[in-house]
Amino acid sequence: MTLRMLSALLLTVSLWAPSAGATILAGTSQTTPLPFNQFNTFAQIGVQPNGNRPEMGFLFTIPGDGPDYFLDNLIVPLRSITDDNTVRFSLYDQDPNFLRPGSVLESAEMFIEEVYTYSLRTFLFTGTTKLEAGRNYFLIGSITDPTSQGIQQIDWAGSSPAATVQQFYRVTPPGGWNTITNNNGPAFQINATEGESSPVPEPGMFPLLTAGMFALVVGKGVRKGLRKRRNRVF
């Protein structure tokens, strides 16, 4: 294969390949840094006096007409107002029978010192958990082992401008899931990287791909013909 033919074929394939790099997959705003409303507080992550633990998060859906993605990070505005605490966000798939969290796929943790002002917190995931096109997922926040006894509370600031969020929450034990659709829900932003497997090429890409393959086949045929003529001469 000549260098010219190889370059043409690589150009054709590169036109077909998906774009790389992290993108805002879902969230209450496409603006960066994520805007939030510090005067709208959700206090459903923590530890109650009896030791039970409220957990809260949200549903998000991967578009069905696009590629798969790999989860990179979650950005949320949080504060810990009762003590230093470690917050965990867990990624769940959907229960096979109901619209609610199913099994934990991956978790990310962050230590947050006691503070009364909100800050954007970035929870880093491994980047290897695939989010499949057309499927529902859930990100749920909770406190891990608290640093002290008694009430623990993590505040989560609301969206700005107000955005509709389908929230899911529970108290463990007993642990049954509840849901509410809030038109002024908590702020969040999910960043993910497009998967390697891309949708079928655009119709306009097929002629380019065909031309590249044709050049490869013809080039091989010409080379074979030249070799045969050389054999006859020598």
KEROLO-183975 format. One record per residue (C-alpha): x, y, z. Coordinates in nm, 4 decimals. Example, Ala and Ser with C-alpha at 12.3 -4.5 7.8 and 13.67 -1.06 7.14 Angstrom:
! residues 2
        xx        yy        zz
    1.2300   -0.4500    0.7800
    1.3670   -0.1060    0.7140
This chain:
! residues 234
        xx        yy        zz
    0.0000    0.0000    0.0000
    0.1497    0.3369   -0.0955
    0.1731    0.6191    0.1539
   -0.0748    0.8220   -0.0535
   -0.3383    0.5483   -0.0475
   -0.2856    0.4888    0.3242
   -0.3307    0.8601    0.3949
   -0.6525    0.8710    0.1943
   -0.7927    0.5715    0.3801
   -0.6962    0.7121    0.7204
   -0.8627    1.0414    0.6299
   -1.1812    0.8553    0.5450
   -1.1754    0.6628    0.8732
   -1.1019    0.9784    1.0736
   -1.4082    1.1452    0.9260
   -1.6121    0.8501    1.0517
   -1.4655    0.8382    1.4058
   -1.6577    0.9892    1.7007
   -1.5315    1.2990    1.8775
   -1.3504    1.2530    2.2098
   -1.3405    1.4488    2.5321
   -1.5667    1.5068    2.8302
   -1.8990    1.6810    2.7821
   -2.1827    1.7975    3.0069
   -2.4109    1.4978    2.9722
   -2.6894    1.6134    3.2051
   -2.7571    1.8818    3.4615
   -2.9628    2.1769    3.5745
   -2.7473    2.4146    3.3684
   -2.4983    2.3989    3.0811
   -2.3108    2.6960    3.2260
   -1.9691    2.6490    3.3881
   -1.9038    2.6920    3.6705
   -2.2386    2.5469    3.7705
   -2.4740    2.8217    3.9007
   -2.6813    2.7488    4.2126
   -2.9252    2.9129    4.4510
   -2.7790    2.9196    4.8033
   -3.1131    3.0272    4.9498
   -3.2873    2.7077    4.8347
   -3.1594    2.4226    5.0496
   -3.2260    2.0484    5.0349
   -3.1346    1.8799    5.3630
   -3.2063    1.5155    5.2850
   -2.8560    1.3727    5.3219
   -2.7397    1.2996    5.6740
   -2.7926    1.1049    5.9958
   -3.1043    1.1328    6.2140
   -3.1061    1.1215    6.5984
   -3.2092    0.7535    6.5914
   -2.9187    0.6651    6.3612
   -3.1244    0.6296    6.0443
   -2.9694    0.7853    5.7347
   -3.1534    0.9943    5.4757
   -3.0178    0.9595    5.1222
   -3.1138    1.1747    4.8244
   -3.0344    1.2039    4.4554
   -3.1880    1.2186    4.1123
   -3.2736    1.0347    3.7934
   -3.1044    1.1045    3.4605
   -3.1461    0.9417    3.1203
   -2.8924    0.8777    2.8431
   -3.0392    0.9839    2.5047
   -3.1482    0.6822    2.3054
   -3.0450    0.8195    1.9653
   -2.6792    0.8779    2.0550
   -2.3697    0.6937    2.1732
   -2.2871    0.5361    2.5072
   -2.0859    0.7381    2.7593
   -1.8405    0.6821    3.0431
   -1.9060    0.8700    3.3683
   -1.6243    1.1118    3.4601
   -1.7545    1.3275    3.7441
   -2.0486    1.4832    3.9235
   -2.0481    1.8491    4.0323
   -2.2851    1.9581    4.3108
   -2.3017    2.2545    4.5546
   -2.2797    2.1169    4.9110
   -2.1999    2.2218    5.2646
   -2.1664    2.0251    5.5903
   -2.3226    2.2298    5.8684
   -2.3010    1.9946    6.1690
   -1.9537    1.8410    6.1556
   -1.6817    1.7164    5.9227
   -1.8262    1.4359    5.7118
   -1.7487    1.2115    5.4179
   -2.0143    1.2245    5.1473
   -2.0617    0.9428    4.9007
   -2.2435    0.9607    4.5681
   -2.3372    0.6219    4.4239
   -2.4317    0.5509    4.0643
   -2.7245    0.3104    4.0354
   -2.8776    0.1387    3.7376
   -3.2567    0.1043    3.7205
   -3.4494   -0.1640    3.9027
   -3.5646   -0.4119    3.6326
   -3.9258   -0.3931    3.7519
   -3.9767   -0.0345    3.8699
   -3.8591    0.3209    3.8019
   -3.6279    0.3391    4.1022
   -3.2597    0.2746    4.1794
   -3.1481   -0.0842    4.1371
   -2.7865   -0.1948    4.1887
   -2.4846    0.0214    4.2710
   -2.2443    0.0376    3.9753
   -1.9813    0.2689    4.1222
   -1.9307    0.5226    4.4023
   -1.7206    0.8342    4.4632
   -1.6452    0.9938    4.8011
   -1.5299    1.3331    4.9300
   -1.4393    1.4587    5.2768
   -1.6163    1.7877    5.3547
   -1.5189    1.9994    5.6541
   -1.7830    2.1737    5.8615
   -1.8670    2.4993    5.6863
   -2.1671    2.7291    5.6502
   -2.1049    2.8440    5.2953
   -2.1741    2.6420    4.9827
   -1.8967    2.5280    4.7509
   -1.9024    2.3330    4.4272
   -1.7815    1.9809    4.4976
   -1.6519    1.7531    4.2212
   -1.6956    1.3801    4.2818
   -1.4504    1.1905    4.0618
   -1.5492    0.8534    3.9184
   -1.3182    0.6044    3.7477
   -1.4290    0.6866    3.3932
   -1.4757    0.3159    3.3183
   -1.8464    0.2714    3.4010
   -2.0462    0.2692    3.0794
   -2.3727    0.4606    3.0615
   -2.5701    0.2902    2.7856
   -2.7796    0.4893    2.5394
   -3.1521    0.4909    2.6159
   -3.1190    0.3772    2.9774
   -3.2019    0.5421    3.3115
   -2.9486    0.5934    3.5889
   -2.9505    0.7463    3.9364
   -2.6918    0.9347    4.1405
   -2.7682    0.9167    4.5135
   -2.5868    1.1044    4.7912
   -2.5322    0.9720    5.1436
   -2.3022    1.0117    5.4449
   -2.0525    0.7359    5.5186
   -1.9539    0.6625    5.8797
   -2.0042    0.9979    6.0626
   -1.7148    1.1472    6.2594
   -1.9333    1.1977    6.5684
   -2.2632    1.0838    6.7170
   -2.5921    1.2686    6.6828
   -2.7510    1.4604    6.3988
   -2.5454    1.5061    6.0844
   -2.6645    1.7181    5.7933
   -2.5387    1.7830    5.4431
   -2.7095    2.0720    5.2633
   -2.7486    2.0689    4.8864
   -2.8200    2.4025    4.7132
   -3.0970    2.4468    4.4591
   -3.0713    2.5072    4.0867
   -3.0359    2.8528    3.9306
   -3.2281    2.9294    3.7246
   -3.4869    2.6878    3.8627
   -3.4793    2.3510    3.6851
   -3.7082    2.0488    3.7076
   -3.5426    1.7498    3.8745
   -3.6940    1.4082    3.9455
   -3.5592    1.3374    4.2928
   -3.5341    0.9984    4.4619
   -3.4835    0.9638    4.8366
   -3.5050    0.7120    5.1179
   -3.4189    0.6625    5.4836
   -3.2152    0.3549    5.5772
   -3.3435    0.1518    5.7474
   -3.6034    0.0572    5.6236
   -3.4831    0.1839    5.2869
   -3.7887    0.2065    5.0575
   -3.7459    0.4543    4.7697
   -3.9692    0.7596    4.7293
   -3.9763    1.0066    4.4417
   -4.0885    1.3624    4.3777
   -4.0584    1.5814    4.0688
   -3.9453    1.9236    4.1820
   -3.9600    2.2216    3.9446
   -3.6935    2.3940    4.1538
   -3.4700    2.0983    4.2252
   -3.1122    2.0663    4.3510
   -2.8312    2.1847    4.1219
   -2.6053    1.9298    3.9555
   -2.3881    1.8712    3.6500
   -2.2724    1.5365    3.5111
   -1.9623    1.5178    3.2902
   -1.8982    1.2109    3.0781
   -1.6855    1.0975    2.7839
   -1.8402    0.9584    2.4684
   -1.7803    0.5867    2.4208
   -1.5562    0.4407    2.1522
   -1.8455    0.2703    1.9779
   -2.0123    0.5318    1.7634
   -2.3473    0.5329    1.5845
   -2.3600    0.4349    1.2161
   -2.1804    0.6835    0.9895
   -2.3719    0.9694    0.8352
   -2.4980    0.8862    0.4832
   -2.2499    1.1346    0.3350
   -1.9609    0.9360    0.4830
   -2.0308    0.6166    0.2859
   -1.9015    0.7497   -0.0512
   -1.5781    0.8602    0.1179
   -1.5337    0.5259    0.2875
   -1.6107    0.3406   -0.0355
   -1.3637    0.5572   -0.2276
   -1.0916    0.4837    0.0230
   -1.1486    0.1086    0.0055
   -1.1631    0.1227   -0.3765
   -0.8286    0.3031   -0.3870
   -0.6790    0.0354   -0.1651
   -0.8069   -0.2515   -0.3827
   -0.7014   -0.0872   -0.7122
   -0.3609   -0.0033   -0.5684
   -0.3025   -0.3643   -0.4711
   -0.4072   -0.4781   -0.8190
   -0.1678   -0.2389   -0.9906
    0.1197   -0.3547   -0.7753
    0.0454   -0.7193   -0.8547
    0.0383   -0.6364   -1.2268
    0.3742   -0.4631   -1.2077
    0.5272   -0.7571   -1.0253
    0.4017   -0.9946   -1.2931
    0.5524   -0.7856   -1.5734
    0.8841   -0.7729   -1.3934
    0.8829   -1.1524   -1.3666
    0.8351   -1.1813   -1.7411
    1.1238   -0.9433   -1.8109
    1.3674   -1.1217   -1.5811
